[in-house]
Amino acid sequence: MSLLFYDDSPVFGGHEVMTLLGVAAVLSASPNPVRFIAAAANSQLCEQLAALASDHPQLTLETVDYSSSKLEALRNLANPFRIQTLARRLSQLRPSLVVAIQGNIEHSSLALHAARRAGIPSASYIPVPHSNAAMGARLGALRDLFASRLFQLPASFITITDEMAKLLRGRGATAPIHIVYNGVDTARFQPGDALSACRQLALPPDKIRLGMIGRIEFRQKQQHLLIQAVAADPALAASCHLVFAGDGPDCETLRGLIAHHHLSATVLPWCDPAILYQALDALIIPSRYEGLPLVMLEALASGTAVLGSDRDGMKDVLPPAWRFRPNDPAALAATLASLVHQGRPTPDPALVTRVRSAMSLPSFRQSFATTIRTLATHSPA
């Protein structure tokens, strides 16, 4: 049995992090050969794969000089030579299974076409099967039209929550779907002393601290919704301190909104999130879309409450009282007001236990390696 992983995204993100952990688990579980084809433009991915290969000689790294771009589905249709070239290479290698690493259905979709042409079974490892229109992408409806056939190409899918499996079915996927939860380092993310964490980060211990961690980008992450929700409720504005950790294209706009509404807030650069979770009373995830956000799992493993949009991985994990209608600052404000009225919240111990067991790194590694082995052994071409 041999495996081939394919990722031609030029961007190194959270899905690549999980993929590397999964590939390491596969390599540790078996001496069978593994090849990884990656975009040369993704230098961080290539460097980490090279380091992994130094510890596991059965891993071979191969690079390609092209990478996925917007309108990738249309690009593949317009240039069938790309499919033919990769199909010939796959035919030479003859892996038991091609695993396409897909942030969304267009990323790395070239591998799905090529594997189908070469008669080799493929699996799509995809955390975000949302439509481009739902994600607010330019020309979203047109891109979705050209991408619709891609859901028919893999012999199987691997995704990260039940909600993502429902989205795949809704977009036309008929192949078997396997769920492998993301995993977090439960040794690193643990409950700690809030006062000590506040001192380290210079946060006010006398206010209710509501935080968001991640790329500051309004289109997806929607930090502005939290500001609107708190600013609209004088009681929340008086009692809460907002914490935004990260960087991104809307960072200066975020600072301007905070100043405009005269809110108590701190904008931090990237910092150790393990300390920040300990300092927060609640992590807020008002995103337009997510998969199974690692920040949610990290916060819950740390014993920190999480409020999130009633969709995607948040809907799979969070209790109803901690979810709010998406894209609605009034609904977020009402959920926050209820939370503040009850005092500083703590997650249900059963939920923390579930995250720290079923969504730990060891659980992820075992589930990913077992799923890949099963698909490589039983997937039809």
Steps between C-alpha positions, in 0.01 A plus 500: 500500500627847412347843557521832321398828662451803277479867602560772242380788717760778524377590850600330825197498730329304773403219262866450408584483871249220551615327180861492619391351832293243314777406258740460793249262660474298178880478475531390863235231456647331192827466304310512169615767251337841508548772241393861547462729199495865607513839334856635504347841577390370840847517651383448858319178411796374298746577781293314756453204268876487442555495875244222534673301226829519689336303781297268275697373198186350343375856432592660167433866425432609143425859402310656212550849362130590484244561774126532548346838438158658490273354232699175525207291378471709185878503459510119490222485243671759282838323510454121487874460434558562873275205584669278242848582630417419862303189397809367320708556812244324718491210255878468534483498879184284534418581864224308673327829584535868408404734786422854383553759774219745433430810705188527285387291205700699244836480680708210367208390280750427223589181690138382497479537121838334446432208732169435326674502161776269627249256649628548856263549794511842661389646831428864569616622843284812525412709806299776328254376234300825507394658174697798375177701507449420871859603571444836332756436224502716189320329213394243757194367318696463174784320676252267669350413161836389360599326825183292536639201308799476732283347771448196277871425446635357829436140600466625858512810716665572833357797686504631854144521640148370444395844379770494234379156390149646459642784291679249276177310442320826432753588232456170320757264655384138479822317594557374856589771752731434795526739794836566666482770765781753523719457806665739745793468736325438832833507684547860390141625525390463859314708760718752684494796732301784337648777715854395417416481129341847513813642658720347230285647221414829674126432490253641757405230753189690616320483163347212309756419235364394161755399240552407137817330379602474137533689176341844525289486187138611509367306200543160668593554865266799551670669794280801428191306609636468853567874510149579372340264752680646801471860387122467462451395864614757761516235773729281289713797398548595866576151631699337219856534371559376145822325404602443137817299442649471155563702189346541159369739235231654724716565804504879466129511423443298816696752707295780346170331592615449858590868530178613330283310749724585800526134601737348752718277284848369432641404159790261547749372245531126460573364846494173692132403482534258793549796735228705332236228539574496871448877516171503308154451645373398157630452147265636232474347150253705289643370171310494172630143456745262669592136495580369848695799635810407694458810718166363621653166595802665662279731707272219617800283587619797708167514686398826329146564381437540125214683328463438128283540194235230475668323210781267395726354769356733764159341447653154542677578827348793692178480706200692358523773766851586378402537135337796326343572164778559244575847361274662761662739752170529691489122550862504614422786742207306647714190552775711659251675729363165618853377561603810694178490707586148616851599602825371356416176317684172504459216250316186600763254632362237263570727204854568618554126546368432149737753344799384702441137398329474159667817364849460638810458286533127579136443400550694176816311410342160558179588316680653201745212457226239537275676250775536240601136538137388460447713189825385339401139555134513402435800272381415146660687211 
